[in-house]
Amino acid sequence: MRRLKLGLSICSLLIFATFSMSSEHEVVHNANHVFNAIHSSMRQWGSSLNHNGMSFFLATVPAGTQLYHGTPNPEPVQGLEWLAFEPEHAMIFARPRGPPRDHKTPPGKDELPQGGFASNPRPGFGGPPESECGHRRPPVDGQPLPRSVQHPPHAPDNPLPPPGHPLREERTFRPSPSNRDKRLPHSSNFQRARQDQQHRLGLSAGDQDDRVGYLHTYVPKHDLKLLYVDGLSAGKTSNGTLDTQDMLLLNLTTGPHGPMGGEHERAWGMCNLTTSLWEGKIDGILRMEGGFEIILCDFATHLERTDIITVTQHKYWVNGSAGFLGGWQYIKAVMGRYHGIGGERVKLAYDDFVSVFSYPDLKGLFSNDVQSDYVMPRLQNVRESDLERVKHDITSMVLRKDWDGVAPSRNWQAVADLVVARYSEPLHYLHTNKELRGDKNALQFYLINILHPFIDYTARNATLETQRCIAQVVPPLPTPPATTASLAHRAMHDVTHHICDTLLTALSITSTSISHASVTQVYAEHVTDIIDNLVAYLNWTTWKQCGTCADEELCYIPIWPMGSHEDHADPKCMDEDTARNRWGYWGQGPMGPPPPGDGDEGERRQHIGRFP
């Protein structure tokens, strides 16, 4: 009977906690995932672990920010191309021209392999041939789009889905119902050929050497206006990293056809959106793979080239046995951005963004084929009508943005950092310390220390205690008739409310006066149960961090195409030799590990991501 009364009292506390939050405002659906999207935005660590991003932010790259472009060509880029934030990232593409090769022939060992951290296409390769493009883009002024892209990066010629990741049935490009009859306006972005060449900084076509590549440095002439697609959105995988681009923005079922995982067609499709649906209010797309990159739709309009260096093979391919495309220094550069891109090189608009997570009636988001150590979202089983609704909201967000406005905005990622900094370590300790978890009195003492600033022991009031706990890190929500709180504000509030309410409930349970040892143990078990549920709900990426690694070691996690399932579930500090040739997280196939006994093909796959 005593255990029954205990269970009823605990249930009543939890029921009160649930209703106390929902009565204040409309609760954000999947608030924990929205919170984590904000916390991990523009951070290599969280965006790699939660690789299937589901959120869209408006982003600004300030004028004068140094950006890099690697290519076999010395001429300035005129149209659509890719930019990297780190020179080591762009250096992968600053390589000599290779011999022509048909798509059916695997790369030889004397070629730079396709599919390292950012796969290297063949220099001078344009858009996919007509025979390879199953998805046709709408014409610009009735004319086919030019194919002046030099080297869209990062995927094998014939990407294969890993086991358990079947491709969906084919679906072609189709405009949304509201835009089905809209023709794309004329835009110089897609009509400008290689004309009006910029000054070549001392290089001419006759100076070009097929044995070298070139690293270009560009700076924006003005602030770049970008759409940031979060997660590992530049990773060419078949387990969800491209869903928000292919299935949502571009209305596809399978990824675009053609080499490089359809990157040419994907890039042209999104740049078409910038001039049609988004009415020229977006300059390009911001994404992440092994490093952050920009698909910029018109280099000549937005950039000034400030430098170019010639990259020779013997100077660049240092430490050829490294086992990584780009070398260990590149891996260090990527992982150096674990906790942010740094230098205020990107500013996100957190007050107005769109997240698939927040739609309460959207079904099928977590019913999918992703193979990982925790559940990941995908769009493969989400209804097409729901995808159209999200896309409409993204367009509305873009069109209402006043890029020239100076309206004050709050950095909600900084608020998320406050919440995580305060509660990450205590919750981890409560979740993992066996001695503490079995001792009701020790639990009570520990919880009192965490919550003491919010409790007036002369006049206990559960509502005020929760409000004080929330307000310490999250500003109060506006009350009517004030402006409705933003999605970010409400998500911060809901998650922090859940944390504070759970901890205060746990303290109330441990504060109950009892003397019988067996009942004391029951109370401790109930406290640890609700703490464990909270930890599972939050799923913070900080709990996978390695701590301080030794010099020349990195906390190693899967970043496409490298890494194993073990690396995702339990990251560890690794040096260069230990981290080499770890595969499997992204599935079998060109980007996965060689199957046992696979002969020559297995040998070829072992060279993927290596120096030749």
C-alpha positions as CSV (number, residue, x, y, z in Angstrom):
1,M,0.0,0.0,0.0
2,R,2.8,2.4,0.8
3,R,4.4,1.8,-2.7
4,L,1.0,2.5,-4.3
5,K,0.6,5.8,-2.4
6,L,4.1,6.7,-3.4
7,G,3.4,6.0,-7.1
8,L,0.2,8.0,-7.0
9,S,2.0,11.0,-5.3
10,I,4.7,10.9,-7.9
11,C,2.2,10.7,-10.8
12,S,0.3,13.7,-9.4
13,L,3.5,15.7,-9.4
14,L,4.3,14.8,-13.0
15,I,0.7,15.5,-14.1
16,F,0.9,18.9,-12.4
17,A,4.2,19.6,-14.2
18,T,2.7,18.8,-17.6
19,F,-0.4,21.0,-17.2
20,S,1.5,23.9,-15.6
21,M,3.4,24.4,-18.8
22,S,0.7,23.8,-21.4
23,S,-1.6,26.4,-19.7
24,E,0.9,29.2,-20.3
25,H,1.1,29.1,-24.1
26,E,0.9,26.9,-27.1
27,V,3.7,24.3,-26.6
28,V,6.2,23.9,-29.4
29,H,5.9,20.5,-31.0
30,N,9.2,18.7,-30.7
31,A,10.6,21.6,-28.8
32,N,13.7,19.5,-27.8
33,H,14.6,19.0,-31.5
34,V,14.0,22.7,-32.3
35,F,16.2,23.6,-29.3
36,N,19.0,21.3,-30.5
37,A,18.7,22.7,-34.1
38,I,19.4,26.2,-32.7
39,H,22.2,25.0,-30.4
40,S,24.0,23.1,-33.2
41,S,23.5,25.6,-36.0
42,M,26.7,26.5,-37.8
43,R,28.6,24.0,-35.6
44,Q,30.4,21.1,-37.1
45,W,30.0,18.9,-33.9
46,G,26.2,18.9,-33.4
47,S,25.4,19.2,-37.1
48,S,27.5,16.1,-37.8
49,L,26.0,14.0,-35.0
50,N,22.4,15.2,-35.8
51,H,23.2,15.0,-39.5
52,N,19.7,15.0,-40.9
53,G,18.9,18.6,-40.5
54,M,15.3,19.8,-40.7
55,S,15.6,23.5,-40.2
56,F,16.1,26.6,-42.5
57,F,17.6,29.8,-41.4
58,L,18.3,33.1,-43.1
59,A,22.0,33.8,-43.0
60,T,24.4,36.7,-43.7
61,V,28.0,36.5,-44.6
62,P,29.5,40.0,-44.0
63,A,31.2,41.9,-46.8
64,G,35.0,41.4,-46.8
65,T,34.9,37.8,-45.4
66,Q,37.6,35.7,-46.9
67,L,36.3,32.7,-48.9
68,Y,38.1,30.2,-50.9
69,H,37.6,28.3,-54.2
70,G,39.9,25.5,-55.5
71,T,40.0,24.7,-59.2
72,P,42.2,23.6,-62.0
73,N,41.5,26.9,-63.7
74,P,43.2,30.2,-63.1
75,E,40.3,32.3,-64.6
76,P,37.9,34.1,-62.2
77,V,34.6,32.3,-61.9
78,Q,31.7,34.1,-63.5
79,G,28.5,32.2,-62.6
80,L,27.5,29.5,-60.2
81,E,30.1,27.8,-58.1
82,W,31.1,26.6,-54.6
83,L,33.0,28.5,-51.9
84,A,34.7,27.2,-48.8
85,F,35.3,29.0,-45.5
86,E,38.5,27.2,-44.8
87,P,41.5,27.2,-47.3
88,E,42.2,23.5,-46.5
89,H,38.7,22.7,-47.7
90,A,39.1,24.5,-51.0
91,M,42.6,23.1,-51.5
92,I,41.1,19.7,-52.1
93,F,39.8,21.0,-55.4
94,A,43.0,23.0,-56.3
95,R,44.4,20.2,-58.2
96,P,45.7,19.4,-61.7
97,R,43.4,18.5,-64.5
98,G,42.9,14.8,-64.9
99,P,42.4,12.7,-68.1
100,P,38.9,12.3,-69.4
101,R,37.1,9.2,-68.0
102,D,33.7,7.8,-68.7
103,H,31.4,7.3,-65.7
104,K,31.4,3.5,-65.8
105,T,35.2,3.3,-65.3
106,P,36.3,3.3,-61.6
107,P,39.0,5.8,-60.8
108,G,42.5,4.4,-61.2
109,K,45.0,4.5,-58.4
110,D,46.9,7.3,-60.2
111,E,43.8,9.5,-60.0
112,L,42.6,11.5,-57.1
113,P,39.8,9.3,-55.7
114,Q,36.2,10.4,-55.9
115,G,34.6,10.7,-52.5
116,G,36.9,11.8,-49.7
117,F,35.6,14.4,-47.3
118,A,34.6,16.4,-50.3
119,S,34.8,14.4,-53.5
120,N,36.8,15.8,-56.4
121,P,35.1,15.9,-59.7
122,R,37.0,15.8,-62.9
123,P,38.3,19.3,-63.8
124,G,36.4,21.1,-66.4
125,F,33.4,18.9,-66.0
126,G,30.1,20.7,-66.7
127,G,26.5,19.7,-65.9
128,P,25.3,16.1,-66.2
129,P,24.7,15.0,-69.8
130,E,21.1,15.1,-71.0
131,S,21.0,11.3,-71.0
132,E,21.9,11.2,-67.3
133,C,19.4,13.8,-66.1
134,G,16.1,12.2,-65.3
135,H,14.8,15.4,-63.7
136,R,14.5,18.4,-66.0
137,R,14.7,22.0,-64.6
138,P,12.2,24.6,-65.8
139,P,13.7,26.8,-68.6
140,V,14.8,30.3,-68.1
141,D,13.0,32.4,-70.7
142,G,12.3,29.3,-72.6
143,Q,16.0,28.4,-72.9
144,P,17.8,25.5,-71.4
145,L,20.1,26.5,-68.5
146,P,23.8,26.9,-69.3
147,R,26.2,24.4,-67.8
148,S,29.1,26.6,-66.9
149,V,29.7,25.0,-63.5
150,Q,33.4,24.0,-63.3
151,H,33.5,21.5,-60.5
152,P,30.6,21.1,-58.2
153,P,32.1,19.1,-55.4
154,H,31.7,16.2,-53.3
155,A,30.2,12.9,-54.4
156,P,31.0,9.8,-56.4
157,D,29.8,9.4,-60.0
158,N,27.4,6.6,-59.1
159,P,26.4,6.9,-55.5
160,L,24.8,3.7,-54.1
161,P,22.4,3.5,-51.2
162,P,23.7,1.6,-48.2
163,P,21.9,-1.5,-47.0
164,G,18.5,-0.7,-45.5
165,H,18.4,2.7,-47.3
166,P,16.3,2.1,-50.4
167,L,15.7,4.9,-52.8
168,R,12.1,5.9,-53.2
169,E,10.2,5.7,-56.5
170,E,11.2,8.3,-59.1
171,R,9.5,11.6,-59.0
172,T,10.4,14.5,-61.3
173,F,10.8,18.2,-60.6
174,R,7.4,19.8,-60.3
175,P,6.6,23.3,-59.2
176,S,4.2,23.7,-56.2
177,P,0.6,24.1,-57.2
178,S,0.7,27.8,-56.6
179,N,3.7,28.2,-58.9
180,R,3.0,25.7,-61.5
181,D,2.4,28.2,-64.2
182,K,5.1,30.7,-63.2
183,R,7.9,31.1,-65.6
184,L,11.3,31.9,-64.3
185,P,12.3,35.5,-65.0
186,H,15.4,36.4,-66.9
187,S,18.5,36.4,-64.7
188,S,22.1,37.1,-65.6
189,N,23.0,34.5,-63.0
190,F,22.2,31.7,-65.5
191,Q,22.7,33.4,-68.8
192,R,26.2,34.9,-68.2
193,A,28.9,32.8,-70.0
194,R,32.6,33.3,-69.5
195,Q,32.7,36.9,-70.7
196,D,34.0,40.2,-69.3
197,Q,36.7,38.2,-67.5
198,Q,38.1,39.8,-64.4
199,H,41.8,40.6,-64.2
200,R,43.7,37.4,-63.8
201,L,46.2,38.7,-61.3
202,G,49.1,38.0,-63.6
203,L,47.8,34.7,-65.1
204,S,46.6,34.2,-68.6
205,A,45.2,31.2,-70.4
206,G,48.6,30.6,-71.9
207,D,50.1,30.4,-68.4
208,Q,47.9,27.5,-67.3
209,D,49.8,24.3,-66.5
210,D,47.9,21.0,-66.5
211,R,50.2,19.8,-63.7
212,V,48.9,22.4,-61.2
213,G,45.8,23.7,-59.6
214,Y,44.8,27.1,-58.2
215,L,43.5,28.3,-54.9
216,H,41.4,31.5,-55.4
217,T,40.6,33.9,-52.6
218,Y,37.3,35.9,-52.9
219,V,35.7,38.4,-50.7
220,P,32.0,39.5,-50.9
221,K,31.5,43.0,-52.3
222,H,28.5,43.3,-50.0
223,D,26.8,41.2,-47.4
224,L,25.8,37.8,-48.9
225,K,22.1,36.8,-48.3
226,L,21.9,33.1,-47.9
227,L,19.5,30.3,-47.0
228,Y,21.2,28.0,-44.4
229,V,20.1,24.4,-44.7
230,D,21.2,22.8,-41.4
231,G,22.6,19.4,-40.6
232,L,25.2,17.7,-42.8
233,S,23.4,19.0,-45.8
234,A,26.3,18.8,-48.2
235,G,27.0,15.2,-47.4
236,K,26.1,13.0,-50.4
237,T,24.5,10.1,-48.5
238,S,21.3,8.1,-49.0
239,N,20.3,8.2,-45.4
240,G,18.6,11.6,-45.1
241,T,21.3,14.3,-45.3
242,L,19.9,15.6,-48.6
243,D,16.1,15.2,-47.8
244,T,15.4,18.9,-47.1
245,Q,16.9,19.8,-50.5
246,D,15.8,17.0,-52.8
247,M,12.4,16.1,-51.3
248,L,11.3,19.4,-49.9
249,L,12.9,22.3,-51.8
250,L,13.2,20.6,-55.1
251,N,10.2,18.3,-55.0
252,L,12.1,15.2,-55.8
253,T,11.8,11.6,-54.6
254,T,15.2,10.3,-55.6
255,G,18.2,12.6,-55.6
256,P,19.1,14.4,-58.8
257,H,20.8,12.3,-61.5
258,G,24.2,12.8,-62.9
259,P,27.8,12.8,-61.5
260,M,28.8,14.0,-58.1
261,G,25.6,12.7,-56.6
262,G,23.6,15.1,-58.8
263,E,25.3,18.1,-57.3
264,H,25.2,20.1,-60.6
265,E,21.4,19.6,-60.9
266,R,20.8,20.1,-57.2
267,A,22.7,23.4,-57.3
268,W,21.0,24.7,-60.4
269,G,17.6,23.8,-59.0
270,M,18.2,25.7,-55.8
271,C,19.6,28.7,-57.7
272,N,16.5,28.6,-59.9
273,L,14.5,29.0,-56.7
274,T,16.5,32.1,-55.7
275,T,15.4,34.0,-58.8
276,S,11.9,32.6,-59.2
277,L,10.1,31.7,-56.1
278,W,12.3,33.8,-53.8
279,E,12.3,36.8,-56.2
280,G,16.1,37.4,-56.0
281,K,16.2,37.9,-52.2
282,I,18.6,35.0,-51.7
283,D,22.2,34.9,-53.2
284,G,23.0,31.3,-52.5
285,I,22.7,28.3,-50.2
286,L,24.8,27.7,-47.1
287,R,25.5,24.0,-46.3
288,M,27.9,21.8,-44.3
289,E,29.9,18.7,-45.0
290,G,33.5,18.3,-43.9
291,G,33.5,22.1,-43.4
292,F,31.0,24.8,-44.3
293,E,30.4,25.8,-47.9
294,I,28.3,28.2,-50.0
295,I,26.7,27.4,-53.3
296,L,26.8,31.0,-54.7
297,C,24.6,31.5,-57.7
298,D,26.6,34.4,-59.3
299,F,30.2,34.9,-58.5
300,A,30.7,37.9,-60.7
301,T,27.9,39.9,-59.2
302,H,28.7,39.2,-55.5
303,L,32.5,38.6,-55.2
304,E,35.8,40.2,-55.8
305,R,38.8,38.0,-56.3
306,T,41.7,39.2,-54.2
307,D,44.3,36.5,-54.6
308,I,45.3,33.4,-56.4
309,I,48.1,30.9,-55.7
310,T,49.4,28.1,-57.8
311,V,49.1,24.7,-56.0
312,T,51.6,22.1,-57.2
313,Q,51.2,18.5,-56.3
314,H,54.5,18.1,-54.5
315,K,53.7,21.1,-52.3
316,Y,50.1,20.2,-51.5
317,W,50.1,16.5,-51.2
318,V,52.2,16.5,-48.0
319,N,52.3,13.3,-46.0
320,G,50.9,11.1,-48.7
321,S,50.2,8.2,-46.5
322,A,47.8,10.1,-44.3
323,G,44.8,8.1,-45.3
324,F,42.6,11.2,-45.7
325,L,41.7,13.2,-48.7
326,G,43.1,16.6,-47.9
327,G,45.4,15.2,-45.2
328,W,45.3,15.3,-41.4
329,Q,45.7,19.1,-41.5
330,Y,42.4,19.3,-43.3
331,I,40.7,17.0,-40.8
332,K,42.0,19.2,-38.0
333,A,40.7,22.3,-39.8
334,V,37.2,20.7,-40.0
335,M,37.1,19.6,-36.4
336,G,38.4,23.0,-35.3
337,R,35.0,24.2,-36.3
338,Y,33.2,21.8,-33.9
339,H,31.9,24.6,-31.8
340,G,31.3,27.3,-34.3
341,I,32.6,28.8,-37.5
342,G,34.2,31.6,-35.6
343,G,35.0,35.2,-36.3
344,E,31.3,36.2,-36.8
345,R,31.8,35.1,-40.4
346,V,28.1,34.0,-40.5
347,K,25.2,35.6,-38.7
348,L,21.9,33.7,-38.5
349,A,18.4,35.2,-38.0
350,Y,17.1,33.1,-35.1
351,D,14.0,35.3,-34.6
352,D,12.4,34.0,-37.8
353,F,13.2,30.5,-39.1
354,V,11.4,27.4,-40.3
355,S,11.8,23.9,-38.7
356,V,10.0,20.8,-39.9
357,F,10.1,19.6,-36.3
358,S,7.6,22.3,-35.2
359,Y,4.7,21.1,-37.3
360,P,2.3,19.3,-34.9
361,D,0.3,17.4,-37.5
362,L,3.2,16.3,-39.6
363,K,3.4,12.5,-39.6
364,G,6.1,10.1,-40.4
365,L,9.1,12.2,-39.6
366,F,10.7,9.6,-37.3
367,S,9.5,6.5,-39.2
368,N,12.3,5.8,-41.5
369,D,15.3,3.6,-42.4
370,V,18.2,5.5,-40.8
371,Q,20.7,3.2,-39.1
372,S,22.2,5.0,-36.1
373,D,22.4,4.7,-32.3
374,Y,19.3,7.0,-31.8
375,V,16.3,7.8,-33.9
376,M,16.9,10.3,-36.7
377,P,14.4,12.3,-38.7
378,R,13.8,11.8,-42.5
379,L,11.3,13.1,-45.0
380,Q,10.8,9.9,-46.9
381,N,7.5,9.0,-45.2
382,V,6.2,12.6,-44.8
383,R,3.2,13.4,-47.0
384,E,3.8,15.5,-50.0
385,S,1.2,18.0,-49.0
386,D,3.1,18.6,-45.7
387,L,6.3,19.1,-47.6
388,E,4.6,21.7,-49.8
389,R,3.3,23.5,-46.7
390,V,6.8,23.7,-45.2
391,K,8.2,24.9,-48.5
392,H,5.5,27.6,-48.6
393,D,6.5,28.8,-45.2
394,I,10.2,28.9,-46.2
395,T,9.2,31.1,-49.2
396,S,7.1,33.4,-46.9
397,M,10.1,33.7,-44.5
398,V,12.4,34.7,-47.4
399,L,10.0,37.2,-48.9
400,R,9.1,39.0,-45.7
401,K,12.8,39.4,-44.7
402,D,14.0,43.0,-44.6
403,W,17.7,42.6,-45.2
404,D,18.3,46.3,-44.9
405,G,16.3,46.6,-41.6
406,V,18.0,47.2,-38.3
407,A,15.3,45.7,-36.1
408,P,16.8,44.3,-32.9
409,S,17.1,40.6,-32.7
410,R,18.2,38.2,-30.0
411,N,20.9,35.5,-30.5
412,W,18.9,32.5,-29.3
413,Q,21.8,30.2,-29.8
414,A,23.6,32.2,-27.0
415,V,20.5,31.5,-24.8
416,A,20.7,27.8,-25.7
417,D,24.3,27.9,-24.7
418,L,23.4,29.3,-21.3
419,V,20.9,26.5,-20.7
420,V,23.3,23.8,-21.8
421,A,26.2,25.3,-19.9
422,R,24.2,25.3,-16.7
423,Y,22.6,21.9,-16.9
424,S,24.6,19.6,-19.1
425,E,27.2,18.5,-16.5
426,P,24.8,18.1,-13.6
427,L,22.3,16.1,-15.7
428,H,25.1,13.9,-16.9
429,Y,26.3,13.3,-13.4
430,L,22.8,12.5,-12.2
431,H,22.4,10.1,-15.2
432,T,25.7,8.2,-14.8
433,N,26.9,8.2,-11.2
434,K,25.9,4.9,-9.7
435,E,26.7,5.8,-6.2
436,L,24.7,9.0,-6.3
437,R,21.7,7.3,-8.0
438,G,21.2,4.7,-5.3
439,D,21.2,7.2,-2.4
440,K,18.1,9.2,-1.8
441,N,19.8,11.6,0.7
442,A,22.7,12.2,-1.6
443,L,20.3,12.9,-4.5
444,Q,18.4,15.4,-2.3
445,F,21.7,17.2,-1.3
446,Y,22.8,17.4,-4.9
447,L,19.5,18.7,-6.2
448,I,19.3,21.3,-3.4
449,N,22.7,22.7,-4.5
450,I,21.5,23.0,-8.1
451,L,18.1,24.6,-7.3
452,H,18.8,26.6,-4.1
453,P,18.8,30.1,-5.8
454,F,15.2,29.5,-6.9
455,I,13.7,28.4,-3.6
456,D,12.4,30.4,-0.7
457,Y,12.3,27.8,2.1
458,T,10.1,30.1,4.2
459,A,7.4,30.2,1.6
460,R,7.5,27.3,-0.8
461,N,5.7,28.0,-4.1
462,A,6.1,25.5,-6.9
463,T,5.0,27.9,-9.6
464,L,7.3,30.7,-8.5
465,E,10.2,28.3,-8.2
466,T,9.8,27.1,-11.7
467,Q,9.4,30.6,-13.1
468,R,12.6,31.7,-11.3
469,C,14.5,28.7,-12.6
470,I,13.4,29.4,-16.2
471,A,14.0,33.2,-16.0
472,Q,17.6,32.7,-14.9
473,V,18.5,31.7,-18.5
474,V,15.4,32.5,-20.7
475,P,13.6,35.8,-20.9
476,P,9.9,35.7,-19.9
477,L,7.4,35.1,-22.8
478,P,5.5,38.2,-23.9
479,T,1.9,38.4,-22.6
480,P,-1.1,39.6,-24.7
481,P,-1.5,42.0,-26.4
482,A,2.2,42.0,-27.0
483,T,3.7,40.4,-30.1
484,T,3.6,36.7,-30.2
485,A,6.9,35.0,-29.1
486,S,9.1,33.6,-31.8
487,L,9.5,29.9,-32.4
488,A,13.0,30.1,-31.0
489,H,11.9,31.9,-27.8
490,R,9.0,29.4,-27.2
491,A,11.3,26.4,-27.8
492,M,13.9,27.8,-25.4
493,H,11.2,28.4,-22.8
494,D,9.6,25.0,-23.2
495,V,12.8,23.0,-22.9
496,T,14.0,25.0,-19.9
497,H,10.6,24.6,-18.3
498,H,10.9,20.9,-18.7
499,I,14.3,20.9,-17.2
500,C,13.4,23.0,-14.2
501,D,10.1,21.3,-13.5
502,T,11.7,17.9,-13.7
503,L,14.5,18.8,-11.3
504,L,12.1,20.5,-8.9
505,T,9.8,17.5,-9.0
506,A,12.8,15.2,-8.3
507,L,13.7,17.4,-5.3
508,S,10.2,17.2,-3.9
509,I,10.3,13.4,-4.1
510,T,13.7,13.2,-2.3
511,S,12.5,15.7,0.3
512,T,9.7,13.4,1.5
513,S,10.3,12.3,5.1
514,I,10.7,8.5,5.2
515,S,12.8,6.1,7.3
516,H,12.4,2.6,5.9
517,A,15.4,1.7,3.8
518,S,13.4,-0.2,1.1
519,V,11.1,2.7,0.6
520,T,14.0,5.1,0.4
521,Q,15.4,3.0,-2.4
522,V,12.0,3.2,-4.3
523,Y,12.1,7.0,-4.0
524,A,15.6,7.1,-5.4
525,E,14.6,4.8,-8.3
526,H,11.7,7.1,-9.2
527,V,13.9,10.2,-9.1
528,T,16.5,8.5,-11.4
529,D,13.7,7.4,-13.7
530,I,12.5,10.9,-14.3
531,I,16.1,12.2,-14.7
532,D,16.8,9.5,-17.3
533,N,13.7,10.4,-19.2
534,L,14.7,14.0,-19.2
535,V,18.2,13.2,-20.5
536,A,16.7,11.0,-23.3
537,Y,14.3,13.8,-24.2
538,L,17.1,16.5,-24.4
539,N,19.7,14.3,-26.2
540,W,22.3,17.0,-26.0
541,T,25.4,16.5,-28.2
542,T,27.6,17.8,-25.3
543,W,27.2,14.4,-23.7
544,K,29.2,12.8,-26.5
545,Q,32.2,15.1,-26.2
546,C,35.5,13.4,-25.5
547,G,36.9,16.0,-23.1
548,T,40.4,17.4,-23.7
549,C,42.4,15.3,-26.2
550,A,46.2,15.1,-26.3
551,D,48.2,17.1,-28.8
552,E,47.7,15.8,-32.3
553,E,44.6,13.9,-31.3
554,L,41.0,14.8,-32.2
555,C,37.6,13.8,-30.8
556,Y,36.6,11.7,-33.9
557,I,33.0,11.4,-35.1
558,P,31.6,10.4,-38.5
559,I,31.7,13.2,-41.0
560,W,30.7,11.9,-44.5
561,P,32.1,9.8,-45.9
562,M,34.3,8.7,-43.0
563,G,33.6,7.3,-39.6
564,S,32.0,4.2,-38.1
565,H,28.9,3.5,-36.1
566,E,31.1,3.1,-33.0
567,D,32.4,6.6,-33.7
568,H,28.9,8.0,-33.6
569,A,27.8,6.2,-30.6
570,D,30.9,6.7,-28.5
571,P,33.4,9.2,-29.9
572,K,36.9,9.0,-28.7
573,C,40.2,10.9,-29.0
574,M,42.2,9.5,-31.9
575,D,45.5,10.4,-33.5
576,E,46.1,10.3,-37.2
577,D,47.0,6.6,-37.3
578,T,44.0,5.5,-35.2
579,A,41.5,7.6,-37.2
580,R,42.6,6.3,-40.6
581,N,40.3,4.0,-42.6
582,R,37.3,4.1,-40.3
583,W,34.3,3.4,-42.4
584,G,30.7,2.1,-42.3
585,Y,28.5,4.7,-40.7
586,W,27.3,6.0,-44.1
587,G,26.6,2.5,-45.4
588,Q,28.0,0.1,-47.9
589,G,28.8,1.1,-51.5
590,P,31.3,3.6,-52.8
591,M,31.3,5.6,-49.6
592,G,31.2,2.6,-47.2
593,P,33.8,0.0,-46.2
594,P,34.9,-2.7,-48.6
595,P,33.0,-5.9,-48.1
596,P,35.1,-8.8,-46.8
597,G,36.8,-10.7,-49.6
598,D,35.7,-8.2,-52.3
599,G,39.0,-8.5,-54.2
600,D,40.1,-5.7,-56.4
601,E,36.9,-3.7,-55.7
602,G,37.6,-3.9,-52.0
603,E,41.2,-2.8,-52.6
604,R,39.9,0.1,-54.7
605,R,37.5,1.2,-52.0
606,Q,40.2,1.2,-49.4
607,H,41.8,4.0,-51.4
608,I,38.8,6.2,-51.3
609,G,39.7,9.2,-49.3
610,R,43.4,8.5,-49.5
611,F,46.1,10.2,-51.4
612,P,46.9,8.5,-54.7
